[in-house]
Amino acid sequence: AASTSNGNAALAPPEPLGVASNGILEVVASRDVRVAGLLGPASPCPPPPGGRKNPALAESSVGLGGTTAWKLPGLDARSTVAVYFEAGSAAASSGSAGANGGGIQAGPGGPGAAGPQLYIQFVTRYLHATGAPRTRVTTLTRRWVDGAADGGALVAGFDQEAAAVAVARLATHKMETEEDFDATRWLDRTLIRLCARFGEYRRDDPASFGLQPGLAFFPQFMFNLRRSPFVQVFGASPDETAAARLALCRERVADAMVMIQPTLLAYSLNKDPSQPEPVLLDVASIAPDRILLLDAFFYVVVFHGVSEVEEEKEGVGFFSFFSPRERERRRRRKRILSFPTIANSLSLSPNKNTPSLTRSGHRRSLEARPLPGLTRARRVRLLT
């Protein structure tokens, strides 16, 4: 039976690598929804011969614009692109329906709808790892709303994290392609326009300003983006800045948000290490008996409270070492600082960027080293 099993395994086809190649992404939209461009690991397809302008294109281009199709040389489960659109004035004002050349017909709205439906279709053609050509079609539908009269409907469908990543990609693209571009001022103006449009306040009363829950975290995201390595490039080499921006334009929204706003987890020796507590990015989160884990995607920082630092320096007394309570604390502490716990907290995978690990603590120098157990760990110097 063993020989038969091994023979079948030898004849079995190899597992696919989870990557695809020779991909083409095409975007088809309803009338009055024009494609402005794309930002991500792609290249624009040349326009069709004849010199006729595609009516589905926006007047102004964003990123890789001037086309509705892009080439994707390599694809995997984590590949992400951002497509930017421009809403036509006719659709926003009257909600007219129709079809453009090669577009999708916009149907009437349902009962009680504010306007007709709009459609956006993503057609992805690629070559699978097995060599078979495949086509994936994703169709989205939304309804037109009057932004001036029904701002609540816009806020209800607003994704704060996706919007923050889209703004971050656009800001980094402008920094690379436009001369004398002030990214900080541009982000401030973008946030001011959003707050002026959707903010609720009483005139001459700054304390009364507030945003709806669907927009409450967006200013915080912009604040951290202004301080991120994508905008503040001082002290980083051009290679490091280019690598960070490339990861931002390729990774998923969840991972890109970790780059923009790092996550902070707190471990307590009195609780189960497998269930860390998310805490705010604030100095108030530091506690004497707490171990903090900061995940910034490119690097990981482990901070020890003053009690943990003193215990590690002075050691543990003979009698307390053998006490059941102290043994349990030491066991949990060792488990928290182990690589499997850190890896599980970060949800590391072989396709993700390999971060460097930095250990620090109360009045303690920084010790930086790669995370062990990962094949693509990069060398880092020891900071003292």
N, C-alpha and C positions, 0 to 999 in steps of 0.2 A: 504494500500500500504506500509505503514511503517513496519507493522509486517511481510509482505511478504519479504521485503527487508532485514530485520534483520534475518529472517529465512534462506534466501539464503546465507547471509554472514556467518552464523554459519556453514552451510554445505560446504562452499567453502574450498578447501584444503589450508593449511597454506603456506605462502610465503617461498621459500627456503632461507636459511641463506647466500647464496653466497659462501659457502665453499664446498670443496670436500675432499675425503679421499682415502686412499689405492691406491695412484697413483704410476705408474711405467713409467719412461721416458726411451725410447730406441732410440739410435742414429744409423742410417745406412748411410753410405757414399760410394762414389765412390772409386775405387782403387786409391792408392797413396794419399788418404786423410785418415789419421789414427787418431783415437781418443786418445788424451792424458789424459783427465780427466775432472772433473767437480768440480766447487766450488759453494756451495749454500746449502740450507736447504734440504739435501738429504743424503742417505746412499747407498753405492754400493751394487748391487746384487751379490750374489756369482757366480763364474764362473761355467759353465756346467761341469758335471762329465766327467772324462776321462783324464784330465790333458793336453789336447791339447791346444796350444796357439792360441788365436783368431788372425787371420792375420790383422784384422782391428784395432788392438791396436798399439799405438806408442811405440818406444823403451824406452822413458823416460816418467814417469807419472807426472801429474800435479794435485795436490789436491787429489780428490777421483778418482784414476786411476785404471788401471788393469781390466776394464770392459767397456762395451758399454751400460749398463742398470743400472738405479738407482731407488731406492724406494723414493717416496715422500709421507710421512705420511699425511701431510695436505697441501691443495692447496686452494688458493683464487685468486682473480683478480690481486693481487699485488705480488704474488710469482714469483720470478725471479731466474734463475740459469745461470751460465756462463760455457759454454762448450769450452774446448781448444782442438785445432787440431794441427796436424803436417803434413806438406805437404811433400810428397816423392820427392826425387831428380829426379826420372824418369819422374814424371809428370811435374816438374818445367823445366826440360831441353828439353824433347822431346814431352811433352803433349800426352803421350801414353794413349789410352783408353782401358778399360777392365772392368772386374767385379771380385770382391772377393767373398768369401763364404758368401752368404746372402746379398751381397752388391747390389748397383744399377749400371746398365750399363751406362757408360759414352758415350754419343753420339758424333758425329762429330760436329765441329763448323760450324757456318753459313758462308755465303760468306763474305770474308774479315776478318774473325775472326782470332785472333792470335793463337788460339788453341782450342781443344775440350772443351766441357762443363764438369763441375764437378757438382755433386749433393750431397746434404746433406738432410737427412730426419729425422725429429723428430716425434716419435710415442709416444703419451701420452695416457695411459689408466688409468682411475680413476673411482671412485664411486661418482656419483652425490649426492647432498644433498637430492634429492627425493628418493634415493636408487637405481636408474637405473645405470647400467654400461655404460660408454661412452668411445669412442676412438676418439682422435683428431690427425690428421696427417698433418704435415706442411713440405713441400718440398721446398728447396731453390736450385737455380741453379746459377752458376757463370761460367765464362770462364777463362781458364788458360792464363796467360800473362807472358812474359819473363821480370822479374823484372830488369834485367841488361840493357835491351834494351828499355823497355817501362815503366819507373818509373812513368810517368804521369798517366797511367791507374790505377796503384796501389793507387796513391794519390786521384784520382777521386772517388774511392770506399772506402775511409778511413773514418770511423766515429770516430771523435776525442773524443767525450764524451763516447761512448761505450768502446773505447780503454783505456781511462783513468780509467774507472770503473773496467775493466778487470785487468789492472795493479795494481790497488789498492787492489782488492781481492787477487791477487797473492802475493803481498807484505805482506799483513796481514797474509796470510796463512804461508808464509815462516817465519815470525816472531814468529809464534806459534809452528812451527814444527822443525825448524832448530836452532841449538845452535850457538851462536856467529854470528848471521846474522845481518849485518849492512844494515838496510833498506834504509837509506839515501844514502849511497854509491851505493847500487844496483839501486836505482831510477836514480841517476846521470849517471851511466854507461848506463842504458837503454836509457835515453834521448840523451846521447852523440852518441850512435850508430845510433839512428834514425836521428839525425841532420847530422852526417857524411855521412849517406847514401842518404838522400833526400835534404840536404841543398845546397843552391847555394851561392858561395862565390868566391872571388879572392884570390889567395895565398898571404900570408903575408899582408892581408888587413882585419882586423877584422870587420871594419865598413861595409864591403860589404856583410856580411852574411845575408841571408834571407831565409825564408821558403815559400812554396806555400800556398795560402789561405786555402787549405784543411788540413794544418798542423800548421797553424799560432798560434792557441790557445793551442796546446798540451803542449808546454813548460810552459805556464802559469798554466795549470792544474797540472803538475808535481811539480811546485813551491809551489802551495797551498797544494798539497798532502803531501809534505815534512813537512809542518807546521801543518798538521791536527792532531786531537787526535788519529788517527789510527797509526801514526808513532811516534809522540811525546807524550809518555805516562806519562811523569813526571808530578806529581801533581794530577793524577787521580787514583782512586782505581782500583784494578783488576776487580771488578764487573762492574764499569763504562766502562772500556776498552773493556771487553767482550761483554757488551750490545751494544756498538757502532759498534764493528766489526760484530756482528750478524745482526744488522740492515743493514750494508753495504752489506753483502752477501745475503740479502733477498729482499731489496727494488728494485724498478725499477731504470732504468738509470737516469731518470730525478731527482728523489729524492736522489739517491746516489751522483749525481753531486752537489746538494745543500750541502751535507755533506762535500764533498771535497772542493768546492769553494762556499762559501755563496753568496747569492744574496743580493744586496743593492738597496732599493727603496727610492726615495725622494718624499716627499709631500710638496707642497707649499700652503700657505694660500690664494694665489691669483689665484689658479687653482682648478679644480674639484678634490675632494679627491678620486673619483672612478677611476681616471686615473693617477696613480703614474708614476714617471719617473725613469727608471733604470739608475743607475750611477755606476761609477767605484769604486772598493774597494781601495779608496785612501783618504788621509786626505784632498785633495783638494775638495772633495765632500761636506765637511761641510760648511754651509752658515748660517748667522745669522737668517734669516727668513725661515729656512727649517727644517723639521722633517724627520729624516732618520730612516728607518726600515730595520734591518739586520736579514735575515732569514738564520740560520745555521742548520736547521732541528731539532736539539736537544734543541736549545734555540733561543729566539727572543729578540733582543735588539732594543729599541726605543730611539733615541738620539734627544734631543731638541737643537736647535741653541741658541745662546746667547740672541737674541731678545725674543724668546719664554720663556726662563728661567727668564729673568728680568720681563717680563710681568706677569708671574705666581707668582713671588715673591712679586712684588710691587702692583699688582692689576691694575685695569683700572680706570681712572678718571671718575667723574660723567658725565660730558658732552660727553666725548668720548664713554662712555658706551652706551649712547642712540643714538649715530650717526649711520645711516644705514650701513656705511662702517665697523664700529667696530663690530656691531652686526653680520654682515655677516662673518667677520673674526673669531669671537668667535664660531659661529655655525659650520664653517668648521673645526676649531681646535677640537671642541668636537667630530665631526664626525670622524676625522682622528684617534683620540685616543680611539674610541669606539671599542668594541670587534668585531662586525660584519665587520668593515673595515679591521681590522687586519686578521681576519679569511678568508675573501675573497682574500686578498693579498697573503696569504700563501696557499690558496686552501686546507684548512684543511678538513679532512674527518674522520669519526669515526675509520677507520682502520689505520690511520696514527699515528706515534709517537706523544705523547703529549709534546710539548715544554714548557719550562718555559719562562716567560716574564720578561725582565729586562729593567727598565727605567733609563735613564741617561741623562746628558746634560752638558752644558758648566759650569765647576767648580761645578759640582753637584755630590753627592754620588750616588752609585748604589742602586737601589731598585728592588729586585728580588721577583717575586711571580708567581704562576701558572696562565696560561691563563684561565679566567673564562668561564663557559659554557661547558666545556669538562668533561665527566664523568671520564676519566682516568688521570686527572691532578694530578701531583705528587707534594708533598710538597717541597718547597725550602726555604732556610733560607734568612733572610734579611741581605744584605751586606751594611755596612756603612763605 
